[in-house]
Amino acid sequence: MPMTRAQFRKQLQEGLNANFGLEYRRHPEIWRQFFEVQNSNKAYEEDQLLVGLGGAQVKAEGTGVAYDSGYEGWTARYNHETIALAFAITEEAIEDGLYGNLGAKYSKALARSLQYTKEIKGAAVFNNGFSASAPGGDGKSLFATDHPLAGGGTASNELATPADLSETSLEEVLIQISKFVDDRGIPVHAMPKKLGVPEELKFVAERLLRSNLQPGTANNDVNAVKSTGSLTDYACNRYFTDPDAWFVTTDIPDGLKHMRRKGVTRGIEGDFETGNMRYKSRERYSFGHTDWRAAYGVAGASA
């Protein structure tokens, strides 16, 4: 239904001091702090795991060399969604409005709506990261204690016992990240990149990463996380829904991804019969993860 003069009675008469509600300073795009951006030109994208080789073996004198084989493992798929929103205004509402073009004003609101939805979609990768109903290519949720390895066994990117964000729990996560292995059990050099927290934990994160001495105690010990440079940055995401869940991203490539199929397009057109002006914005993209080693998740002690 188009917006009519009945919905904008105050815009038709002189005497208003100001309109408000549409013009707010936007937050920076938080999702960019966590995701690698890639362009797509297909209906969906697939990332294929290639399983490498195992460790080299001792070759006895005069004997043949041992052979090993690589192969394809599981596949991660990114199914693009179309995100769109539109509104319409009658030509009478546009003609009789005394306080600027309503279409231009609501076009800014339209842009804010698209940005908001993108933040929700990006944060959902983390918010659903502990849920079995949102599996990755290996059949496990993003954060799990039993990711299957192609060469046998399992690996973890989740603490076995949920823990609140603290010096002790953060150090344990950093240690576990340093022990990541590939699908043949060979260690990978994964480096912690960023601590991701909800609004409720931003002050805890600041103290943990910025204090020179051991945070929260009267001890004169150094803050080991800071002094070793193990983790130097954090990002606060207001769209994380669990107030005590926290995450550490790593520099593992092909991990957390935003696939952009079609950038934002905007359209304005008038309807010949009604005279209504219609405004639409649209984009296509997907969020997801390929390699689970790109992040470590902790649900928090009260989860």
Protein Blocks (a to p, Z undefined) as FASTA:
>chain_A
ZZdfklmmmlmpghifbdchjaccddddfklmmpccdddfbfbdcdddddddddddddde
hiacdddddddddddddddddddddddddfklmmmpcgbpfklmmmmmmmmmmmmmmmmm
mmmmmmmmmpmklccfkopafbdckbccfkgpjdddbdfbacdddfklmmmmmmmmmmpc
cfkopacddddfbdcddfklmmmmmmmmmpmbdghiabfbdcfklmnomafbdcddfkbm
blkbccdddfbehiadcddfbdcdddddddfklopacdddddddddddfblmlpccdebj
kZZ
